[in-house]
């Protein structure tokens, strides 16, 4: 049976049935298409596309599909056809390069995708190896569980590697899952819930019990590990069971919470798993513990907890169960093996001696004991046994055969019959025996009764000991609910259906081999090999998954013969569909120049077909553009040939097809006759004059200088040269130049040549207006110098007035000496006497104010004491003392300011009179 990727090209891809071109991404030469339309089973081209299950598509191929190249008409002979072919070739090249560059960010070519997958697998392997490095650094560990954990972790990282065995579909990252505790297989949550319910219902239907009354177990679909009904999964948890509905995180293992696992190791050792929440079994315990060997003889050493039990390989030496020999095996776990030696031993009764294994010293022979019982009349009838034989079984009181009478007789006499009726229940369980007490079994029941058949539909009179079975067939449905019982006289407990199920399994390839049953069938146990095109690489998947499983990547080289003019194809790996376009250099010999064509192979290029049927109206749907496969002409020769430009500026390598005189597009740059400017024409041919032409001298084809003089003027001259562009120096400038004096007040007119040729002193002289400088000195006086440049000299000789500290004495001194603090005026004795009098007046005023404050406080105190005595108001008035203020106390606040003003006027008058 063919896989889906073989039956229909493209599978579920969006670009199904579209023709795809595959131009070369190198130089843009379009190559032949991989085919168009859907592939049939009879064989045909397989289109390449980005759909699921299709072969890988190169970016160039997608670019050609998105931007189809126009049709190129191949012609030979005249130059016009060659130019047309060259122009169209360049257009196709640019279009394909742009389309390939646009699409290369979204898709990868087959080779780059394989290399990327290999790089990803290599990096993933390194990550897993580093994760488990702590488990592999020590030896003597259990590596089987470690390999299982690695396998589950690797499958969790690979897209589509985990398959639900119930629905045979891939388990996605966003789907709720359940993991078995026995085999760690992963199933969809709805699938395992339906499986558990169907299994319990099927088991209850087999036992004729009502569904839900008993706790029936249900098995895992893969390992048959049984779970209770209460253990039916109802919620979605992570692998370690800590987080319900773990969020989808692209940086974590799918269905993992990202926390530390912390599950107990199996077998339990007291430690917990240290990995992050992961699928599959936990790896062996990596903890280091100090432990000794099994026999406790060797010294304790540190070992991995998962491999803490070890053997020192010395003889065990423990005494065996036989009590005679010691264990000679190397140090081992558990109990010692039975003693392997052989010895002659007696049976338990001591009658026989035989060679037997030392591990089983007790054995029984096949002879009857035969010892005389205590009654001395009978012998022991037991086979070889241990211990005493016991009392005689015929001693004591014994019953008659019908168990109604009891007799005390010697063991040598038999018990007689009692003569009463037997009255034992017969085999029918209804009637009793009517004979006299007798030895041996009772006879069969011969009474006639009305009997009902087993199914209860018919009755008949017949002997009691005979069963009655009718011929009616059961019409009830068996447990499969598809077939009738059809058993004669069925009592109702119809047996399970014994026919084959025969339903098609989920794989759609096989039928169910089990007996007919209810509910879902078990998953298909078969596996299918998905092979590459050459069959060397294969991938084993569950049956039914081969339709959606991509073929394995084969590392063998493709062996298909080339379809272009090259003798062999480029080396590439085994693949499905057409081979990738040939990217080898063409290497054909060009006719004009004899060089080899360096472009990529263009023997089988896809070119858009033009001139097709035009639609007659809007009702006619336009079909997809058709492409034809044709060989394009070789592009123009691009071999570089060194050539000198017309102006002899450079020697550049030009393509072979463009050989001939050319302009380098630079400016000519030759010096004109004016010796100041250069020729501004584009690189052109220069005719030699007098048999010699310099590369820097202008020729007759160069331009003539028509500009004015552009030479730089002397520093400070703003006037242009009056002559046209000329060689040599310009004449001196005689124009008048207007300038400002140093003080920036007066405008002066000077010849331009005088200013430009003068030195510093001469320029200062020419810029002086012969007036006094208007600037002010820092002291506030005007500068006495003539108009000058720079800062004014600070040597002011003007007279200023200076006073003593009390402002009474004043004198006129030079401004420069005063600012330099060279002269100062001190107060005399008169000033000191005036200061003394003023201080005395202040002291007297302060003393008077203090006395006035004391007097006021005394009056307030006396008034307060009078209020405390509680006198009447009239007496209180009589006790008040009228204090009359003096003239000075009343008017002192008026006299003090007047006296101060008078003293100041007097002091000023004395000072002014002294001066």
C-alpha positions in Angstrom: 0.0 0.0 0.0 1.4 3.4 -1.0 1.8 6.1 1.5 -0.1 9.4 1.1 3.1 11.2 0.0 3.3 8.7 -2.8 -0.4 8.6 -3.8 -1.1 12.3 -4.1 1.6 14.8 -4.6 1.5 17.6 -2.0 -0.8 15.9 0.5 -2.6 18.6 2.4 -0.5 21.5 1.1 -2.1 24.7 0.1 -0.3 24.7 -3.3 -1.7 21.3 -4.4 -1.8 20.9 -8.1 0.2 24.1 -8.9 3.1 23.9 -11.3 6.3 25.1 -9.8 9.4 26.3 -11.5 12.9 26.1 -10.0 15.2 28.8 -11.2 18.8 28.9 -10.0 19.3 31.3 -7.1 22.9 32.0 -8.2 22.6 33.9 -11.5 18.9 33.9 -12.1 18.8 31.5 -15.1 15.4 29.7 -15.0 15.5 26.0 -15.1 12.9 23.4 -16.0 9.8 22.8 -13.9 9.3 19.9 -11.5 6.0 19.2 -13.2 2.4 20.4 -12.9 -0.8 19.0 -11.7 -1.6 16.2 -9.3 0.4 13.0 -9.5 -1.5 9.8 -10.2 -0.8 6.3 -9.0 0.3 5.2 -12.4 3.3 7.5 -12.1 4.0 11.0 -13.1 5.8 14.2 -12.2 5.5 15.3 -8.5 5.1 19.0 -8.0 7.1 20.7 -5.3 5.3 22.8 -2.8 5.3 23.9 0.8 2.4 21.7 1.7 2.5 19.0 4.3 3.7 15.7 3.0 5.3 17.2 -0.1 8.9 17.3 -1.2 11.0 20.3 -0.1 10.8 23.4 -2.2 13.7 25.6 -3.0 13.4 29.4 -2.6 14.3 29.8 -6.3 11.6 27.4 -7.3 9.0 29.3 -5.3 10.4 32.5 -6.7 9.9 31.3 -10.2 6.4 30.2 -9.4 5.6 33.6 -8.0 7.3 35.6 -10.7 7.2 33.5 -14.0 9.6 34.5 -16.7 8.4 35.6 -20.1 9.0 33.5 -23.1 12.3 34.0 -24.9 12.5 33.5 -28.6 15.8 31.9 -29.5 17.4 33.2 -32.7 20.8 33.2 -34.2 22.5 35.1 -37.0 22.1 38.9 -36.8 23.1 41.3 -34.0 19.6 42.5 -33.4 18.4 39.1 -32.2 21.5 38.8 -29.9 20.7 42.1 -28.3 17.1 41.2 -27.8 18.1 37.9 -26.2 20.6 39.6 -24.0 18.0 42.2 -22.8 15.4 39.5 -22.1 18.0 37.4 -20.4 18.8 40.3 -18.0 15.1 40.9 -17.3 14.6 37.2 -16.4 17.7 37.2 -14.2 16.6 40.3 -12.3 13.0 39.1 -11.8 14.1 35.7 -10.6 16.7 37.1 -8.2 14.2 39.5 -6.7 11.6 36.7 -6.2 14.1 34.3 -4.7 15.4 37.0 -2.4 11.9 37.8 -1.2 11.0 34.2 -0.5 14.3 33.0 0.9 13.3 34.4 4.3 10.2 32.2 4.5 11.4 28.9 3.0 14.6 27.0 2.9 15.9 24.9 0.0 16.0 21.1 0.4 19.7 21.1 1.1 19.7 23.9 3.6 16.6 22.4 5.3 18.4 19.1 5.7 21.5 20.8 7.0 19.4 22.9 9.4 17.7 19.7 10.6 21.0 18.0 11.1 22.3 21.1 13.0 19.1 21.1 15.2 19.4 17.4 15.9 23.0 17.8 16.7 22.3 20.7 19.1 19.4 18.8 20.6 21.6 15.8 21.2 24.3 17.9 22.9 21.6 19.5 25.2 20.3 16.0 26.2 23.8 14.7 26.7 24.7 17.7 29.0 21.4 17.1 30.9 22.3 13.5 31.7 26.0 14.1 32.1 25.7 13.7 35.9 24.2 10.2 35.3 27.0 9.0 33.0 30.1 10.2 35.0 29.9 7.2 37.3 30.0 3.5 36.2 28.2 0.4 37.5 24.8 2.1 37.1 21.6 0.9 35.5 21.8 2.6 32.0 18.6 0.9 30.6 16.2 3.3 32.4 18.5 6.2 31.5 18.2 5.3 27.8 14.5 5.0 28.1 14.3 8.5 29.6 16.5 9.9 26.9 14.3 8.4 24.2 11.1 9.9 25.7 12.8 13.3 26.1 14.0 13.2 22.5 10.6 12.2 21.2 9.0 15.1 23.2 11.3 17.6 21.3 10.5 16.2 17.9 7.3 17.4 16.2 4.9 14.5 15.4 7.0 11.9 17.1 4.4 11.2 19.9 1.4 9.2 18.6 -1.8 8.4 20.3 -2.3 4.6 19.9 -6.1 4.8 20.1 -6.8 7.3 17.3 -3.4 6.9 15.5 -2.9 10.7 15.4 -0.1 13.0 16.4 -0.2 14.5 19.9 0.1 18.2 19.7 1.5 20.6 22.3 -1.9 22.3 22.9 -3.9 19.1 23.4 -4.8 17.6 26.8 -3.0 14.3 27.3 -2.7 11.4 29.8 0.4 9.3 30.5 0.3 5.6 31.5 2.2 4.8 34.8 3.3 1.4 33.4 4.6 2.0 29.9 4.6 5.9 30.0 2.7 6.0 26.6 0.9 9.3 25.9 -2.8 9.4 24.8 -5.3 12.1 24.1 -7.5 12.8 27.1 -10.8 12.2 25.3 -9.4 9.0 23.7 -8.3 7.4 27.0 -11.6 8.4 28.7 -13.7 6.7 26.0 -11.4 3.7 26.1 -11.8 3.3 29.9 -15.6 3.6 29.7 -15.9 1.2 26.8 -13.6 -1.4 28.6 -15.7 -1.2 31.8 -19.0 -1.5 29.9 -17.7 -4.5 28.0 -16.6 -6.3 31.2 -19.9 -5.6 32.9 -21.9 -6.9 29.9 -19.9 -10.1 30.0 -20.9 -10.7 33.7 -24.6 -9.8 33.3 -24.2 -7.0 35.8 -25.6 -3.5 35.7 -23.1 -1.0 34.4 -21.8 1.1 37.3 -22.7 -1.2 40.2 -19.2 -2.7 40.6 -15.7 -1.2 40.3 -14.5 -2.9 37.2 -10.8 -2.3 36.2 -9.8 -1.0 32.8 -6.4 -1.7 31.1 -3.9 0.5 29.3 -4.2 0.1 25.5 -0.5 -0.7 25.2 0.8 -2.5 28.3 -2.5 -3.7 29.8 -1.6 -2.2 33.1 -4.9 -2.3 35.0 -6.4 0.8 36.7 -9.4 1.1 39.0 -12.6 2.8 37.9 -11.8 5.6 40.3 -8.5 6.1 38.5 -10.2 7.1 35.2 -8.5 10.4 34.2 -10.8 13.4 34.3 -8.4 16.3 34.4 -5.3 17.2 32.5 -2.1 17.4 34.6 1.5 17.8 33.8 3.9 14.8 33.9 4.8 15.2 37.6 1.1 15.8 38.6 1.7 19.2 40.3 0.0 21.6 37.9 -3.5 21.2 36.4 -3.9 22.4 32.8 -0.2 23.4 32.4 0.1 26.5 30.2 1.7 26.2 26.8 5.3 27.4 26.9 7.5 27.1 23.8 10.6 27.0 26.0 9.5 24.0 27.9 8.9 20.3 27.1 5.3 19.9 25.8 2.8 19.2 28.6 5.4 20.1 31.3 5.0 22.6 34.1 8.7 23.5 34.2 9.1 22.7 37.9 11.3 20.0 39.5 9.9 16.5 39.1 10.3 15.4 42.7 8.7 12.0 42.0 9.9 9.0 44.1 12.4 6.7 42.3 11.5 3.1 41.6 12.5 1.1 43.5 12.1 3.6 46.3 15.4 4.8 47.8 14.2 7.9 49.8 15.4 10.3 47.2 13.4 12.3 44.6 14.0 13.0 40.9 15.9 16.3 40.3 15.0 16.7 36.6 12.4 19.2 35.5 9.0 17.9 34.8 9.6 15.3 32.0 7.9 12.5 30.1 8.8 8.8 30.6 10.4 7.1 33.5 12.6 8.9 35.9 16.4 8.2 35.4 18.3 6.2 38.0 19.0 7.9 41.3 22.2 10.0 40.9 22.8 10.5 44.6 26.1 9.4 46.1 25.8 7.1 49.1 28.4 5.1 51.1 27.6 1.4 51.2 29.3 -2.0 51.5 28.9 -5.1 49.5 26.3 -7.9 49.9 28.3 -10.0 52.2 29.4 -7.0 54.4 33.1 -8.1 54.1 34.5 -5.3 51.9 35.1 -1.7 53.0 32.3 0.8 52.4 32.8 3.0 49.3 30.8 5.9 47.8 28.6 4.8 44.9 25.5 5.9 43.0 22.3 5.3 44.9 20.8 3.5 41.9 23.8 1.1 42.0 24.5 1.0 45.7 24.2 -2.8 45.9 27.4 -4.3 44.6 29.5 -7.5 44.9 33.0 -7.7 46.1 33.4 -11.0 44.1 34.8 -12.8 47.2 33.3 -16.2 48.3 30.1 -15.7 50.3 31.0 -18.2 53.1 27.5 -18.3 54.7 26.3 -21.8 56.0 23.7 -23.4 53.8 20.3 -24.8 54.9 21.8 -28.3 55.0 23.9 -27.2 57.9 27.0 -29.0 56.6 28.4 -26.9 53.8 29.1 -23.2 53.1 28.1 -21.1 50.1 31.0 -21.0 47.6 29.4 -18.5 45.1 30.8 -15.0 44.8 29.3 -12.2 47.0 25.6 -12.0 45.9 22.3 -10.5 46.9 19.4 -12.3 48.6 19.5 -15.8 50.1 22.1 -18.3 49.1 21.3 -20.9 46.4 20.5 -24.4 47.6 23.4 -26.6 48.3 24.5 -28.1 44.9 26.2 -31.2 46.5 24.7 -34.8 46.5 24.6 -37.2 49.6 22.9 -40.4 50.7 19.9 -39.7 52.7 17.1 -41.7 54.4 13.4 -41.0 53.8 11.3 -39.7 56.7 10.2 -43.2 57.7 13.7 -44.6 57.4 12.9 -47.5 55.2 14.7 -46.4 52.0 18.2 -44.7 51.5 18.9 -42.9 48.2 21.4 -40.3 46.8 19.7 -36.9 46.8 20.5 -33.3 46.7 21.9 -31.9 49.9 19.5 -29.0 49.6 16.4 -31.2 50.2 17.3 -33.6 53.1 13.6 -34.4 53.8 11.9 -36.8 51.4 9.0 -39.3 51.3 9.1 -42.8 49.8 6.1 -44.5 48.2 5.7 -47.3 50.8 2.8 -47.6 53.3 3.9 -47.0 56.9 2.5 -50.5 58.1 3.3 -49.8 61.8 1.0 -51.5 64.4 -1.6 -49.1 65.8 -2.2 -48.8 69.6 -5.2 -51.2 69.3 -2.7 -54.0 68.3 -5.3 -55.2 65.7 -4.7 -52.9 62.7 -1.7 -51.3 61.0 -1.1 -47.7 59.8 -2.3 -47.2 56.2 -0.6 -43.8 55.7 2.2 -43.5 53.2 5.7 -42.6 54.5 5.1 -39.8 57.1 6.7 -38.0 60.0 5.7 -38.4 63.6 3.3 -40.9 65.4 0.7 -42.8 63.5 -2.2 -41.8 65.8 -5.2 -43.8 67.2 -7.0 -46.5 65.3 -9.7 -45.0 63.0 -12.2 -47.8 64.1 -11.9 -47.1 67.8 -14.6 -45.3 69.9 -18.4 -44.9 69.1 -19.4 -45.3 65.4 -22.6 -44.5 63.4 -24.6 -46.9 61.2 -24.6 -46.2 57.4 -27.7 -44.0 57.7 -26.2 -42.0 60.6 -29.3 -42.5 62.8 -27.9 -45.1 65.3 -24.6 -45.1 67.3 -22.8 -48.2 68.4 -19.9 -48.9 70.8 -18.1 -51.9 69.4 -14.5 -53.2 69.3 -12.4 -52.1 66.4 -12.4 -55.7 65.1 -16.2 -55.7 64.5 -18.1 -53.9 61.7 -21.1 -51.6 62.5 -24.4 -53.3 61.7 -27.3 -51.6 59.8 -30.1 -50.3 62.0 -33.1 -51.5 59.9 -34.6 -48.0 59.6 -35.2 -46.3 56.3 -32.2 -44.7 54.7 -33.9 -41.3 54.1 -30.8 -39.7 52.6 -31.3 -36.9 50.0 -30.7 -38.3 46.5 -28.7 -36.7 43.7 -31.7 -34.8 42.4 -31.8 -32.9 45.7 -35.5 -33.2 46.0 -36.5 -36.8 46.9 -35.1 -39.1 49.6 -33.9 -42.7 49.5 -36.8 -45.2 50.5 -34.6 -48.3 51.1 -33.6 -49.7 54.4 -30.3 -48.6 56.0 -27.6 -49.9 53.7 -24.0 -49.7 53.0 -22.7 -48.1 49.8 -24.3 -45.3 47.6 -28.0 -44.8 47.2 -29.7 -45.7 43.8 -30.8 -43.1 41.2 -34.1 -41.3 41.6 -36.8 -43.0 39.5 -39.8 -40.9 40.3 -41.7 -39.1 37.5 -42.1 -35.4 37.8 -43.2 -32.4 35.7 -39.9 -31.0 34.6 -39.3 -27.7 32.9 -36.6 -27.3 30.2 -33.5 -25.2 30.9 -34.8 -22.2 29.0 -38.2 -22.4 30.7 -40.3 -22.5 27.6 -41.5 -26.1 27.7 -42.6 -28.7 30.3 -42.7 -32.6 30.2 -43.3 -35.5 32.6 -40.3 -37.7 32.9 -37.9 -39.5 35.4 -36.4 -37.1 37.9 -32.8 -38.2 37.2 -32.9 -37.3 33.5 -32.3 -33.8 32.3 -34.8 -32.1 30.0 -33.4 -30.0 27.1 -35.8 -28.7 24.4 -34.9 -27.9 20.8 -35.7 -24.2 20.9 -32.8 -22.0 19.9 -31.9 -18.8 21.8 -32.6 -15.6 19.9 -30.9 -13.3 22.4 -28.0 -11.1 21.2 -24.6 -11.9 22.5 -22.3 -9.5 24.2 -21.2 -8.1 20.9 -24.8 -7.0 20.2 -24.4 -8.2 16.6 -25.0 -12.0 16.6 -27.7 -14.2 18.1 -26.9 -16.9 20.6 -28.5 -19.7 18.6 -27.8 -22.2 21.4 -30.4 -24.9 22.1 -32.4 -24.5 25.3 -30.2 -21.6 26.5 -30.8 -20.7 30.2 -30.1 -17.0 29.6 -26.3 -16.9 30.3 -25.4 -16.7 26.7 -21.6 -17.3 26.1 -19.4 -14.6 24.6 -19.5 -14.3 20.8 -16.9 -16.7 19.3 -16.9 -15.1 15.8 -14.2 -12.9 14.5 -14.7 -9.1 14.7 -13.4 -8.3 11.2 -13.9 -4.5 11.5 -11.3 -2.3 9.9 -8.9 -0.8 12.5 -8.0 2.8 12.8 -5.0 2.2 10.5 -7.3 1.5 7.6 -5.0 -1.3 6.5 -5.9 -4.3 8.7 -9.0 -5.8 10.3 -9.5 -6.6 13.9 -8.4 -10.2 14.6 -10.1 -10.5 18.0 -13.4 -12.2 18.6 -16.5 -10.1 18.1 -16.9 -7.5 20.8 -18.5 -4.2 21.7 -16.8 -0.9 21.9 -13.7 0.2 20.1 -11.2 -2.3 18.8 -7.7 -2.5 20.1 -5.1 -0.4 18.2 -3.4 -2.1 15.4 -0.3 -3.9 16.7 1.4 -3.9 13.3 4.2 -1.6 12.3 5.0 -0.2 8.8 8.4 0.9 7.4 8.4 4.3 5.7 11.3 4.3 3.3 13.1 6.9 1.3 13.1 6.9 -2.5 16.1 4.6 -2.8 15.0 2.4 0.1 18.3 2.6 2.1 16.8 4.6 4.9 13.6 3.6 6.7 11.5 4.6 9.6 9.3 2.2 11.6 6.0 3.8 12.6 2.7 2.3 13.9 0.5 1.1 11.2 -1.7 3.9 9.8 0.9 6.6 10.5 2.7 6.1 7.2 0.2 8.4 5.5 1.2 11.4 7.5 4.8 10.5 8.3 7.4 12.2 6.3 10.0 9.9 4.7 13.3 9.6 6.6 16.2 11.8 5.4 18.5 9.5 3.4 22.2 10.3 3.4 22.9 8.3 0.2 23.6 10.2 -3.0 21.0 10.5 -5.8 21.9 8.1 -8.7 19.7 9.6 -11.4 21.4 10.4 -14.7 21.8 14.0 -15.8 19.3 15.6 -18.2 21.5 18.5 -19.4 24.7 18.5 -21.4 26.9 17.8 -18.3 28.2 14.3 -17.8 27.1 14.1 -14.2 24.8 15.8 -11.8 25.7 17.8 -8.8 26.0 15.7 -5.7 22.8 15.7 -3.6 21.0 13.3 -1.4 18.3 10.9 -2.1 14.9 12.6 -2.6 11.4 12.2 -4.0 10.2 14.1 -7.0 12.4 15.6 -9.7 16.0 16.4 -9.1 16.9 20.0 -8.2 18.0 22.3 -11.0 21.6 21.9 -12.3 23.8 24.7 -10.9 27.0 23.7 -12.6 28.8 26.2 -14.9 27.7 25.9 -18.5 31.4 25.8 -19.9 30.2 26.0 -23.5 32.7 27.7 -25.9 31.3 31.0 -27.1 31.5 31.5 -30.9 32.7 35.2 -31.0 35.5 35.2 -28.5 36.2 31.6 -27.8 35.8 31.9 -24.0 33.9 29.4 -21.8 30.4 30.4 -20.6 30.6 30.9 -16.8 26.8 31.1 -16.2 24.9 28.3 -14.5 23.4 25.5 -16.7 20.5 26.8 -18.7 19.7 23.9 -20.9 16.3 23.3 -19.3 14.9 26.6 -18.3 11.2 27.3 -17.6 9.9 30.2 -19.7 6.3 31.6 -19.6 4.4 30.7 -22.7 2.9 33.8 -24.4 0.3 34.1 -27.1 -2.1 31.7 -25.5 -5.9 31.7 -26.0 -7.5 34.9 -24.5 -10.7 34.5 -22.5 -13.8 35.5 -24.5 -15.5 37.1 -21.5 -15.6 37.4 -17.7 -17.5 34.1 -17.5 -14.5 32.2 -18.8 -12.0 31.6 -16.0 -8.4 32.4 -16.7 -6.1 29.4 -16.3 -2.7 29.4 -14.6 0.2 30.6 -16.8 1.7 27.7 -18.7 5.5 27.3 -18.9 7.5 25.6 -21.5 10.9 24.1 -21.1 13.6 25.4 -23.5 17.3 26.0 -23.7 18.3 29.6 -23.4 21.2 31.1 -25.3 24.4 31.7 -23.4 24.6 35.2 -21.9 27.2 37.7 -23.3 30.8 36.9 -22.5 31.7 38.5 -19.2 35.5 37.7 -19.3 37.3 41.0 -18.2 39.7 42.5 -20.8 41.8 45.6 -19.7 41.1 48.7 -21.9 42.2 52.4 -21.5 39.5 55.0 -21.6 39.3 57.8 -24.3 40.8 60.4 -21.9 43.5 58.1 -20.8 42.4 58.4 -17.1 42.4 54.7 -16.2 42.7 51.1 -17.5 39.6 49.1 -16.5 38.6 45.5 -17.1 35.6 45.4 -19.4 33.4 42.4 -20.4 34.5 40.7 -23.5 31.3 41.5 -25.3 31.7 45.3 -24.6 35.3 45.6 -26.0 36.0 48.9 -27.8 36.6 52.6 -27.1 34.7 53.8 -24.0 34.3 56.7 -21.7 35.1 56.3 -18.0 32.4 59.0 -17.3 34.9 61.1 -15.3 35.5 64.8 -15.9 38.3 65.4 -18.4 40.4 67.4 -15.9 43.0 68.7 -18.3 44.5 72.2 -17.5 43.1 74.9 -19.8 45.2 77.8 -21.3 44.4 80.1 -18.4 46.3 77.8 -16.2 43.6 78.2 -13.5 40.7 75.9 -14.6 40.3 72.4 -15.9 38.2 70.9 -18.7 34.7 70.0 -17.3 33.6 67.8 -20.2 33.0 64.1 -19.8 36.0 61.8 -20.7 36.5 62.4 -24.4 39.0 61.9 -27.2 41.9 64.4 -27.3 43.8 65.0 -30.6 47.5 65.1 -30.5 49.2 68.4 -31.5 52.7 68.5 -32.9 53.0 64.8 -32.4 52.8 64.9 -28.6 50.0 65.5 -26.1 50.4 65.5 -22.4 47.8 63.8 -20.2 47.4 67.1 -18.2 47.4 69.6 -21.1 44.1 70.5 -22.9 43.6 69.7 -26.5 41.5 71.3 -29.3 38.5 69.3 -28.2 38.6 70.7 -24.7 36.5 73.6 -23.5 37.6 77.3 -23.7 37.8 79.2 -20.3 35.1 82.0 -20.3 35.0 82.7 -16.6 36.3 85.7 -14.7 39.4 85.8 -12.5 38.8 83.6 -9.5 42.2 83.8 -7.8 42.2 84.5 -4.1 42.6 88.2 -3.1 45.0 89.5 -0.5 43.8 89.2 3.1 41.4 92.0 3.9 40.6 93.0 0.2 36.9 92.4 -0.6 37.1 93.6 -4.2 37.3 91.1 -7.2 40.0 91.3 -9.8 39.0 93.5 -12.7 40.8 91.4 -15.3 39.3 88.2 -16.9 40.7 84.7 -16.0 44.5 85.2 -16.6 47.8 83.5 -15.7 50.1 85.1 -13.1 49.5 87.5 -10.2 46.6 90.0 -10.1 47.5 93.8 -10.1 47.3 95.8 -6.8 43.8 97.0 -5.7 43.6 100.9 -5.8 39.9 101.2 -4.6 39.1 103.1 -1.4 38.1 101.0 1.6 35.9 102.3 4.3 37.0 101.3 7.8 36.0 102.2 11.4 38.5 103.8 13.9 39.5 102.1 17.1 36.8 103.8 19.1 34.1 102.7 16.5 32.8 106.3 16.1 34.5 107.8 13.1 34.6 106.3 9.5 37.9 106.5 7.6 38.6 106.0 3.9 42.0 104.3 3.0 43.3 102.8 -0.2 42.8 98.9 -0.2 46.4 98.2 -1.1 47.7 100.3 1.9 45.6 98.3 4.3 46.5 94.9 2.8 50.3 95.6 2.7 50.6 97.5 6.1 52.1 95.9 9.2 50.4 96.0 12.6 51.8 99.4 13.7 50.9 101.0 10.4 47.4 99.5 10.5 46.9 101.0 14.0 48.1 104.4 12.8 45.8 104.3 9.8 42.8 103.3 12.0 43.3 106.2 14.5 40.9 109.2 14.3 43.1 111.6 16.4 40.3 112.2 19.0 40.2 111.5 22.8 39.2 108.0 23.7 35.5 107.9 24.8 35.8 104.8 27.0 35.4 104.9 30.8 38.0 103.6 33.2 36.9 101.1 36.0 37.0 104.1 38.4 34.2 105.8 36.4 36.4 108.6 34.8 37.0 109.0 31.0 40.2 107.8 29.4 42.6 110.8 28.7 44.5 109.0 25.8 44.0 109.5 22.0 42.0 106.9 20.0 43.9 103.7 20.5 43.3 99.9 20.1 43.0 97.4 23.0 42.2 98.2 26.6 42.7 101.7 28.2 45.7 102.2 30.5 44.6 102.4 34.2 46.5 105.5 35.5 43.7 107.9 36.4 45.2 111.2 38.0 41.8 112.9 38.7 41.1 114.4 42.2 38.5 112.7 44.4 37.2 113.5 48.0 38.0 111.1 50.9 36.3 111.3 54.4 37.1 109.9 57.8 35.0 107.1 59.3 32.6 109.5 61.1 32.2 111.6 57.9 33.4 114.8 59.7 36.9 115.3 58.0 37.3 115.3 54.2 40.3 115.8 51.7 40.9 115.7 47.8 43.4 113.0 46.6 44.4 111.3 43.3 42.0 108.6 42.1 44.7 106.0 41.4 46.1 106.3 45.0 42.7 106.0 46.5 41.8 102.8 44.5 45.2 101.3 45.5 44.4 102.0 49.3 47.7 104.0 49.6 46.1 107.0 51.5 43.5 106.9 54.4 42.0 109.6 56.8 41.6 108.9 60.6 39.3 110.6 63.1 40.8 113.3 65.4 40.1 114.1 69.2 37.0 116.2 68.3 35.4 113.2 66.6 36.2 111.1 69.6 34.7 113.6 72.1 31.5 113.7 70.0 31.2 109.9 70.1 31.7 109.9 73.9 28.9 112.4 74.5 26.5 110.5 72.3 27.2 107.3 74.2 26.5 109.0 77.5 23.2 110.3 76.3 22.2 106.7 75.3 23.2 105.3 78.7 21.1 107.9 80.5 18.1 107.1 78.4 18.5 103.4 79.1 18.7 104.0 82.8 15.6 106.1 82.9 13.7 103.5 80.9 14.7 100.8 83.4 13.5 102.8 86.4 10.2 103.5 84.7 9.7 99.8 84.1 10.4 99.0 87.8 7.9 101.6 88.9 5.2 100.2 86.6 5.7 96.7 87.8 5.4 97.9 91.5 2.1 99.5 90.7 0.8 96.3 89.1 1.8 94.3 92.1 0.0 96.5 94.6 -3.1 96.5 92.4 -3.0 92.6 92.4 -2.7 92.4 96.2 -5.7 94.8 96.7 -7.9 92.5 94.5 -6.9 89.5 96.6 -8.1 91.2 99.9 -11.6 91.5 98.6 -12.3 95.1 99.4 -15.2 97.1 98.1 -14.9 99.2 95.0 -15.3 102.5 97.0 -12.7 101.6 99.5 -10.5 100.3 96.7 -10.6 103.7 95.1 -9.7 105.2 98.4 -6.6 103.0 98.7 -5.4 103.7 95.2 -2.3 106.0 95.1 -2.1 108.6 92.5 1.3 108.8 91.0 2.1 112.0 89.2 4.6 111.7 86.3 7.5 114.2 86.0 8.0 116.6 83.1 10.9 114.6 81.8 8.9 111.3 82.0 6.0 112.7 80.0 8.0 114.4 77.2 11.2 112.4 77.0 10.1 110.6 73.8 9.7 114.0 72.1 13.0 115.5 73.3 15.3 112.6 72.4 14.8 112.8 68.6 15.1 116.6 68.6 18.3 116.5 70.5 19.8 113.9 68.2 19.0 116.0 65.1 20.5 119.0 66.7 23.7 117.2 67.5 24.1 116.0 64.0 23.6 119.5 62.6 26.1 120.9 65.0 28.7 118.3 64.1 28.2 119.0 60.4 28.5 122.6 60.9 31.8 122.2 62.8 33.2 119.9 60.2 32.3 122.3 57.3 33.7 125.3 59.1 37.0 123.5 59.7 37.4 122.7 56.0 
